[in-house]
Amino acid sequence: MIRFFDILFSLLALIVLLPIFIPIMIILKFTGEGEVFYLQERIGENEKSFNLIKFATMLKDSANIGTGEMTVSNDPRVLPFGKFLRKTKINELPQLLNILKGDMSVIGPRPQTKKYYYAFSEEVRKDISQVVPGLSGIGSIVFRDEESMVKDMGDPVSFDLNYKHPYKGKLEKWFVENRNIIIYFQLIILTVLAVIKPEKKFYKSWLKDLPKPPKELEQFI
């Protein structure tokens, strides 16, 4: 049932968004470094790797510069047009193609790079590897503006690995344990609301049984 809606929603979205995608692709081709798409290896269902597709928003070698795989607010590696794409989350929309291919679902645990996937506990990895990763999910909703969360941190990578990432793992584990068609549609609606009104924490009133965050994260989420 979920796969049916994944195909339906991704096809409809691609048709509707095509008039937007074309000018974005032209702008990216003739600005920045001339790259339109960015492919990054991620870990999917059953721990199989796949290439996640995004619009290019950063310098080509950004993974080996600065904070590496982690992006922070006002990151100097982000290209000018890329800032707009990232703020609006439009850069994530080419993943609709990943959904059609079956690599991803509309809703699921966010697919991680190897570094961050294996930073999860073995218990979390065992759970999230059972399902197809998602374009959005509870982790994405709770951490809607995560880049700005660490902008004033002295060591944002350490804060991420010690606090944010472990809590993300708990959220994704919660999703796998509670996954059903109702949660699927709830998280789609919450994703839309998070994009429209990111300052509102609608998920807190909709999903009251989420894992409690550590005190280090309470002021942010």
C-alpha positions as CSV (number, residue, x, y, z in Angstrom):
1,M,0.0,0.0,0.0
2,I,2.8,2.5,1.0
3,R,4.7,1.7,-2.2
4,F,1.6,2.5,-4.3
5,F,1.3,5.9,-2.7
6,D,5.1,6.5,-3.1
7,I,4.8,6.0,-6.8
8,L,1.6,8.0,-7.1
9,F,2.9,11.0,-5.1
10,S,6.4,11.1,-6.7
11,L,5.0,10.9,-10.2
12,L,2.5,13.7,-9.5
13,A,5.1,15.8,-7.8
14,L,7.5,15.4,-10.7
15,I,4.9,16.4,-13.2
16,V,3.8,19.5,-11.2
17,L,7.4,20.5,-10.4
18,L,8.8,20.1,-13.9
19,P,8.3,23.8,-14.8
20,I,10.3,24.7,-11.7
21,F,13.0,22.1,-12.2
22,I,13.9,23.3,-15.7
23,P,14.9,26.9,-14.8
24,I,16.7,25.6,-11.7
25,M,18.7,23.2,-13.9
26,I,19.6,26.0,-16.3
27,I,20.6,28.4,-13.5
28,L,22.8,25.7,-11.9
29,K,24.4,24.8,-15.2
30,F,25.5,28.4,-15.9
31,T,26.3,29.5,-12.3
32,G,28.5,28.2,-9.5
33,E,30.6,25.4,-10.7
34,G,28.3,24.3,-13.5
35,E,27.0,21.2,-11.7
36,V,23.3,20.5,-11.8
37,F,23.0,17.3,-9.7
38,Y,25.0,16.0,-6.8
39,L,25.1,12.2,-6.2
40,Q,26.1,11.0,-2.8
41,E,26.4,7.4,-1.6
42,R,23.9,6.6,1.1
43,I,23.0,3.5,3.0
44,G,19.5,2.1,2.3
45,E,17.3,-0.8,3.1
46,N,19.2,-4.0,4.1
47,E,22.3,-1.8,4.3
48,K,22.6,-1.6,0.5
49,S,24.3,1.5,-0.9
50,F,22.6,3.7,-3.5
51,N,23.2,7.1,-5.0
52,L,21.0,9.8,-3.5
53,I,20.2,12.6,-6.0
54,K,20.2,16.3,-5.0
55,F,20.5,19.6,-6.8
56,A,24.1,20.8,-6.5
57,T,24.4,23.5,-3.8
58,M,28.0,23.3,-2.6
59,L,31.6,23.3,-3.9
60,K,32.5,20.1,-5.6
61,D,35.0,19.0,-2.9
62,S,33.0,20.2,0.0
63,A,33.1,16.8,1.8
64,N,36.8,17.3,2.3
65,I,36.6,20.9,3.4
66,G,35.7,22.5,6.7
67,T,33.1,20.5,8.7
68,G,33.1,17.7,6.1
69,E,29.8,15.9,5.6
70,M,28.1,18.3,8.1
71,T,26.7,21.6,6.9
72,V,26.3,24.6,9.2
73,S,24.4,27.9,8.9
74,N,26.2,30.4,6.6
75,D,28.6,27.6,5.5
76,P,31.1,29.2,3.1
77,R,31.1,26.1,0.9
78,V,27.5,26.7,-0.1
79,L,27.1,28.4,-3.4
80,P,25.0,31.6,-3.7
81,F,22.0,30.0,-5.5
82,G,22.5,26.9,-3.3
83,K,21.6,28.9,-0.2
84,F,18.1,29.4,-1.6
85,L,17.7,25.8,-2.7
86,R,18.8,24.6,0.7
87,K,16.6,27.0,2.7
88,T,13.5,26.0,0.8
89,K,14.6,22.3,0.7
90,I,14.1,22.4,-3.1
91,N,17.6,20.8,-3.4
92,E,16.1,17.6,-1.9
93,L,13.4,17.2,-4.5
94,P,15.4,15.3,-7.1
95,Q,15.1,12.4,-4.6
96,L,11.6,11.9,-6.1
97,L,13.6,10.0,-8.8
98,N,15.1,7.8,-6.0
99,I,11.5,7.1,-4.8
100,L,10.4,6.0,-8.3
101,K,13.4,3.7,-8.5
102,G,12.5,2.1,-5.2
103,D,15.6,3.3,-3.4
104,M,13.5,5.5,-1.1
105,S,10.0,6.2,0.1
106,V,8.2,9.5,0.6
107,I,8.5,8.9,4.4
108,G,11.1,6.9,6.3
109,P,14.4,7.3,8.2
110,R,16.7,9.7,6.4
111,P,19.4,7.8,4.4
112,Q,22.8,8.3,6.0
113,T,26.3,8.3,4.6
114,K,28.5,5.5,5.8
115,K,30.1,7.7,8.5
116,Y,26.8,8.7,10.0
117,Y,25.1,5.4,9.5
118,Y,27.7,3.5,11.5
119,A,27.7,6.2,14.1
120,F,24.2,4.9,15.1
121,S,24.1,2.2,17.7
122,E,23.8,-1.4,16.5
123,E,20.3,-1.5,17.8
124,V,19.2,1.5,15.8
125,R,21.0,0.2,12.6
126,K,19.2,-3.1,13.0
127,D,15.8,-1.4,13.0
128,I,16.3,1.3,10.3
129,S,17.9,-1.2,7.9
130,Q,14.6,-3.0,7.8
131,V,12.8,-0.2,6.0
132,V,13.2,1.9,2.9
133,P,14.7,5.4,3.8
134,G,12.6,8.5,3.2
135,L,12.6,11.8,1.5
136,S,11.3,13.1,4.8
137,G,10.6,11.5,8.1
138,I,10.3,12.3,11.8
139,G,14.0,13.1,12.1
140,S,13.8,15.6,9.3
141,I,10.7,17.2,10.8
142,V,12.1,17.6,14.3
143,F,15.5,18.9,13.0
144,R,13.9,21.1,10.3
145,D,16.5,23.8,10.8
146,E,19.4,21.8,12.1
147,E,22.0,23.9,10.2
148,S,21.3,26.9,12.3
149,M,21.3,24.9,15.6
150,V,25.0,24.5,15.6
151,K,26.1,27.8,14.1
152,D,27.4,29.1,17.4
153,M,28.9,25.9,18.6
154,G,32.6,25.8,19.1
155,D,32.8,22.2,17.9
156,P,29.6,21.5,15.8
157,V,30.8,18.1,14.6
158,S,31.3,16.9,18.2
159,F,27.9,18.3,19.2
160,D,26.3,16.6,16.3
161,L,27.8,13.2,16.9
162,N,27.3,13.3,20.7
163,Y,23.8,14.7,21.0
164,K,21.9,15.3,17.7
165,H,22.8,12.1,15.9
166,P,22.0,9.7,18.8
167,Y,18.7,11.4,19.3
168,K,17.9,11.2,15.5
169,G,18.6,7.5,15.9
170,K,16.0,7.2,18.6
171,L,13.5,9.1,16.5
172,E,14.0,6.9,13.5
173,K,13.8,3.8,15.7
174,W,10.4,5.1,17.0
175,F,9.2,5.5,13.4
176,V,10.2,1.9,12.5
177,E,8.4,0.6,15.6
178,N,5.2,2.6,14.9
179,R,5.3,2.6,11.1
180,N,1.8,2.3,9.4
181,I,-0.2,4.1,6.8
182,I,-1.6,6.6,9.3
183,I,1.9,7.6,10.5
184,Y,2.9,7.8,6.8
185,F,0.2,10.4,6.0
186,Q,0.7,12.3,9.3
187,L,4.4,12.8,8.6
188,I,3.6,13.9,5.0
189,I,1.3,16.6,6.4
190,L,3.8,17.5,9.2
191,T,6.5,17.9,6.5
192,V,4.5,20.4,4.6
193,L,3.7,22.3,7.8
194,A,7.3,22.3,8.7
195,V,8.2,23.9,5.4
196,I,5.5,26.5,5.5
197,K,5.8,27.4,9.2
198,P,9.2,26.1,10.4
199,E,8.9,28.1,13.7
200,K,5.8,26.0,14.7
201,K,6.4,22.7,16.3
202,F,3.3,20.9,15.2
203,Y,4.8,17.5,15.7
204,K,4.8,18.0,19.5
205,S,1.0,18.1,19.6
206,W,0.4,15.5,16.9
207,L,3.0,12.9,18.1
208,K,3.1,13.0,21.9
209,D,4.9,9.7,22.4
210,L,8.1,10.6,20.8
211,P,11.4,9.8,22.6
212,K,12.4,12.6,25.0
213,P,15.4,14.6,23.8
214,P,18.5,15.0,25.9
215,K,18.7,18.3,27.9
216,E,21.4,19.5,25.5
217,L,18.8,19.6,22.7
218,E,15.7,20.8,24.6
219,Q,16.3,24.5,23.8
220,F,16.5,23.7,20.1
221,I,13.6,21.4,19.5
